[in-house]
Amino acid sequence: MKSALIVVDLQQSFLRRPNWPAVSNPQIVEQVDRLVTAARAAGDLVVWVLHTEPGTGTVFDPAQGHVRLMDGLTPLDAEPVITKTSINAFTTTNLQQLLTTHGIRQLTVCGIQTEQCCETTTRVAADLGFEVIFAIDATATFPIAHRDAPSGRALPEILADPSTLSTADIITRTEYALAGRFATIRTVDEIVPATVAAG
């Protein structure tokens, strides 16, 4: 079965947000790089996805200069880099056509954020008939304030609020929601062959 690695939104934009210090996985670049190295060694397609919000003036607005991959990640010339404006990587892109053209039937999904763009991409991919592996420890997320919490609070206040959903809880919920329904949950160590990891 032909496979592809989908790297979702691993972009500088997130480093510019005030909640980056609370990220669940500070080593995400290293984890994703291991997956990229293994995918290339196996001859699998690597697809890079970037999130954009044109005209908003936010860190996701291409005009601000942050819609680019984090340092340490460099696509090869033959590896597609696509931009999206939706939460999932399919709705506003040609990703499905790209994968179908390459005969891809299995996807490994990684990136930011665990429960948003990564999970939603996985759900849509499964509905489209792809077999999906969700690389849980090659994703990252941030604490989520309760829907009734005051807006505009500083990160320490959000973290101190007992109603804030922790990153550990978000990751666990995502695993439960996806496993056996939309994806197979795997760690990077389970995905990357020992020979590739050693090399």
C-alpha positions as CSV (number, residue, x, y, z in Angstrom):
1,M,0.0,0.0,0.0
2,K,1.4,3.4,-1.0
3,S,1.8,5.8,1.9
4,A,2.3,9.5,2.5
5,L,3.3,11.5,5.6
6,I,1.1,14.6,6.1
7,V,2.9,17.3,8.1
8,V,0.2,19.7,9.3
9,D,0.9,23.4,10.2
10,L,4.3,23.0,11.7
11,Q,4.9,26.7,11.1
12,Q,6.5,29.7,12.7
13,S,3.1,31.2,13.3
14,F,2.7,29.2,16.5
15,L,6.0,30.4,17.9
16,R,4.7,33.9,17.8
17,R,1.6,33.2,19.9
18,P,1.6,33.9,23.7
19,N,0.6,30.4,24.5
20,W,3.6,28.7,22.9
21,P,5.4,28.3,26.3
22,A,2.5,26.0,27.3
23,V,2.9,23.7,24.2
24,S,2.5,20.0,25.0
25,N,5.5,18.9,22.9
26,P,8.4,21.3,22.7
27,Q,10.4,18.6,20.8
28,I,7.8,18.3,18.0
29,V,10.3,19.4,15.3
30,E,12.6,16.6,16.2
31,Q,9.8,14.0,16.4
32,V,8.4,15.1,13.0
33,D,11.9,15.1,11.5
34,R,12.3,11.5,12.5
35,L,9.0,10.7,10.6
36,V,10.2,12.7,7.6
37,T,13.5,10.9,7.5
38,A,11.8,7.5,7.7
39,A,9.2,8.4,5.1
40,R,11.9,9.5,2.7
41,A,13.9,6.3,3.3
42,A,10.8,4.2,2.5
43,G,10.1,6.2,-0.6
44,D,6.9,7.6,0.8
45,L,5.5,10.9,-0.3
46,V,5.9,13.8,2.2
47,V,3.3,16.5,2.0
48,W,3.7,19.8,3.9
49,V,0.6,21.8,4.9
50,L,0.6,25.4,6.1
51,H,-2.4,27.3,7.6
52,T,-3.2,30.7,6.3
53,E,-5.6,33.4,7.2
54,P,-5.1,36.1,4.6
55,G,-6.0,39.7,5.4
56,T,-6.5,39.1,9.1
57,G,-3.3,40.7,10.4
58,T,-2.7,37.7,12.6
59,V,0.4,35.4,12.8
60,F,-1.4,33.2,10.2
61,D,-1.7,36.1,7.7
62,P,1.0,35.4,5.1
63,A,1.7,39.2,5.0
64,Q,3.2,38.9,8.5
65,G,5.9,36.6,7.3
66,H,5.3,33.7,9.8
67,V,3.5,31.2,7.5
68,R,6.7,29.2,6.9
69,L,8.0,26.0,8.3
70,M,9.7,25.9,11.7
71,D,13.5,25.9,11.7
72,G,15.0,22.4,11.2
73,L,12.4,21.3,8.6
74,T,13.1,21.7,4.9
75,P,11.0,20.2,2.1
76,L,12.8,18.5,-0.8
77,D,12.1,19.9,-4.2
78,A,9.7,17.1,-5.1
79,E,7.7,17.4,-1.9
80,P,4.4,19.4,-2.2
81,V,3.9,22.3,0.1
82,I,0.2,23.3,0.2
83,T,-1.6,26.1,2.0
84,K,-5.1,25.8,3.5
85,T,-7.6,28.2,5.0
86,S,-9.8,25.5,6.6
87,I,-9.2,23.5,9.8
88,N,-8.7,20.2,7.9
89,A,-6.1,19.9,5.1
90,F,-8.6,18.7,2.5
91,T,-11.5,21.1,2.1
92,T,-9.6,24.2,0.8
93,T,-6.8,22.4,-1.0
94,N,-6.1,19.9,-3.8
95,L,-4.7,17.3,-1.2
96,Q,-7.2,14.6,-2.1
97,Q,-6.4,14.9,-5.8
98,L,-2.7,15.0,-5.1
99,L,-2.8,11.8,-3.0
100,T,-5.1,10.0,-5.5
101,T,-2.8,10.9,-8.4
102,H,0.1,9.4,-6.5
103,G,-1.9,6.2,-5.7
104,I,-1.7,6.9,-2.0
105,R,-4.1,4.9,0.3
106,Q,-2.4,5.2,3.7
107,L,-1.6,8.4,5.5
108,T,0.4,9.2,8.6
109,V,-0.7,12.5,10.2
110,C,1.4,14.7,12.5
111,G,1.8,18.4,13.3
112,I,-0.1,21.1,15.2
113,Q,-2.7,21.1,16.8
114,T,-3.5,17.6,18.0
115,E,-7.3,18.1,18.5
116,Q,-7.9,20.7,15.8
117,C,-6.1,20.6,12.4
118,C,-4.5,17.1,12.9
119,E,-7.6,15.4,14.3
120,T,-10.0,17.1,11.7
121,T,-7.7,16.1,8.8
122,T,-7.7,12.6,10.1
123,R,-11.4,12.4,10.4
124,V,-11.9,13.7,6.8
125,A,-9.2,11.4,5.5
126,A,-10.9,8.4,7.0
127,D,-14.3,9.5,5.5
128,L,-12.6,9.7,2.1
129,G,-11.4,6.1,2.4
130,F,-7.8,6.6,3.5
131,E,-6.2,4.4,6.1
132,V,-4.8,6.7,8.7
133,I,-2.0,6.4,11.3
134,F,-2.1,9.2,13.9
135,A,1.4,9.9,15.2
136,I,0.3,11.0,18.6
137,D,3.7,12.1,20.0
138,A,4.5,14.0,16.8
139,T,1.6,16.3,17.4
140,A,1.3,19.2,19.8
141,T,-1.4,21.3,21.4
142,F,-2.1,23.9,24.0
143,P,-4.3,24.2,27.1
144,I,-7.9,25.2,26.3
145,A,-9.8,27.7,28.5
146,H,-13.4,26.9,29.4
147,R,-16.0,28.3,27.0
148,D,-17.3,30.6,29.8
149,A,-13.9,31.8,30.9
150,P,-13.2,35.5,30.5
151,S,-11.4,36.4,27.2
152,G,-8.1,38.2,27.1
153,R,-6.5,36.6,30.1
154,A,-2.7,36.1,30.4
155,L,-1.3,32.5,30.0
156,P,-0.6,32.1,33.8
157,E,-4.2,32.9,34.6
158,I,-5.5,30.4,32.0
159,L,-3.1,27.7,33.4
160,A,-4.2,28.4,37.0
161,D,-7.9,28.1,36.2
162,P,-9.1,24.6,37.3
163,S,-11.6,24.7,34.4
164,T,-8.9,24.9,31.8
165,L,-8.5,21.6,29.8
166,S,-4.9,20.4,30.1
167,T,-2.8,19.3,27.2
168,A,-2.7,15.8,28.7
169,D,-6.5,15.6,28.8
170,I,-6.7,16.9,25.2
171,I,-4.3,14.3,23.9
172,T,-6.1,11.5,25.8
173,R,-9.5,12.6,24.5
174,T,-8.1,12.7,20.9
175,E,-6.7,9.2,21.3
176,Y,-10.1,7.9,22.5
177,A,-12.0,9.7,19.8
178,L,-9.9,8.6,16.9
179,A,-8.7,5.1,17.8
180,G,-10.6,2.3,16.1
181,R,-12.9,4.8,14.4
182,F,-10.8,7.1,12.2
183,A,-7.2,6.1,12.8
184,T,-4.7,3.8,14.4
185,I,-2.8,5.6,17.1
186,R,1.0,5.1,17.1
187,T,4.0,6.7,18.6
188,V,7.0,7.7,16.6
189,D,9.0,4.8,18.1
190,E,6.3,2.5,16.8
191,I,6.3,4.0,13.4
192,V,10.0,4.5,12.7
193,P,11.9,1.3,12.0
194,A,14.8,0.8,14.4
195,T,17.3,0.7,11.5
196,V,16.1,4.2,10.4
197,A,16.2,5.5,14.0
198,A,19.7,4.2,14.4
199,G,20.9,5.7,11.2
